[in-house]
Amino acid sequence: MSENNTNLLVGPNDKVGLAESGFLGLQHVLAMDIYVPPIILAGMMSMSLSGQMGLLQSTFLAAGIGTILQTYVFMKMPVSQGPSFVPLGAAAGVVLASGGVNGNGMGTLIGSLLVGAVILIIMGATGIFQKIINKLVPALVGGTIITCVGLSLIPSALNDNIFEASGNINNNMILATVTALTLLVAVGISMRFPSVKRFFRTGSIILALAVGTIVSTMMGLFDWKTVADASWVSLPQQTVFHYGIHFSLSAIVTFIIIYAVITTETTGTWFAMGAVTNHKISSKQWNMGIIGEGISCLVAALLGTTPVTGYSTNAGVITITGVASKRVFFFAGLWFIILGFFSKVAAFLAAIPAPVIGGVFAIICVTIMLNGLNVIRRLNTTDRDIYIIGLPIILTLALVLLPNSVIKESPQLLQYLLGSPIAIAAITAILLNILMPSPHNKMQSI
């Protein structure tokens, strides 16, 4: 049983059998849809099909290496790494402005990513990052950030994966509904029948995705051709050895800003994971975590892909399944590495219809949001705290609903921030907590 939280079946340091760990690790991989950002980026940069698959391979490998390093060496928490959506526009812009994929574009992108990653490592090694967190992010702010993380993801789960996904919207809604209902039924069975609780709760997500995939196949919506056409095994080709390294001051400045934004998002992810596992993150963990984040991004850059950072989805998966074992996350990392070499398996995962993922993803997002509200609920809030909690939530919704045309017409720096509701929410909560007078003048730690 869990050592920390009665809601968990398995705690972070509890042992899980190898076969079960492999199964549950795959479940995390299936729930993360990390193949989406590289596919979007490849389209933005007009990459060939081989270039797209190479970018996908590099992303899987970087995510796997980063996940294992963070879980067992640096953060030492159940943390999974994956590609952030935040840098996509800037990455495509740098590449296209520097000669494109076939010119010095990718080399310039890699150079700017390497500099940003080194800065993250320095922040952790010198202890600067932990001091910033302790000073600026008490429990109230941390809980608000967690809430906004989940809230900001819900519209994406519904719009991008269901309502606005390719295909007939009615079919999309049917697939999402079937998948979500399967998940709820599995969780309901685990609550109603204690003898099968472990199987149905821990396997609820993969059961839901399996049923969704079967139904999509029956409806003729699963693209088996892309799976059949993919090779079984291939080595990543588009790495730093292929593109080289080039340095551009403007690109470096751009990605220093990008790293600041995605680090703010990662902080929210770590808070969410700490809340789910009922674990208080120590000062050493903050510093080691940001070193691990920097090294993960360094590995990603050398492999020729965008930064891999802490993924918030996994906190929701833990809430649903009740399993927070670090061994499971090791296997998730191992699965990512396998996917980096076995192209046909990666093609299969990429072929799962978006509504199937969306049906599970929407529920996962809600659990993350509720974990943030649970952190806030345990605090003795005052009148000022209502605004510190409420305004970031309003801004999160506003930015999610903000038309893309408004974002595109904004200055470049503002575009990065407007494209990250979590970063704006976190900055707002931190500033309000500093500027609004506190009647108690106390800082509670999350």
Secondary structure, DSSP 8 states (H G I E B T S, - for coil): --SS-TT-SB-TTS---HHHHHHHHHHHHHHH-TTHHHHHHHHHTT--HHHHHHHHHHHHHHHHHHHHHHHHTSS-SS--EEE-STTHHHHHHHHHHTT-TTTTHHHHHHHHHHHHHHHHHHHHHTTHHHHHHHHH--HHHHHHHHHHHHHHHHHIIIIIIIISSSS-HHHHHHHHHHHHHHHHHHHHHHHH-GGGHHHHHHTHHHHHHHHHHHHHHHTT-S-HHHHHHS-S-----SSHHHH-----HHHHHHHHHHHHHHHHHHHHHHHHHHHHTT----HHHHHHHHHHHHHHHHHHHHTTS--EEE-THHHHHHHHH-B--HHHHHHHHHHHHHHHH-HHHHHHHHHS-HHHHHHHHHHHHHHHHHHHHHHHHTS---HHHHHHHHHHHHHHHHHHHS-HHHHHTS-HHHHHHHT-HHHHHHHHHHHHHHHS--SS------
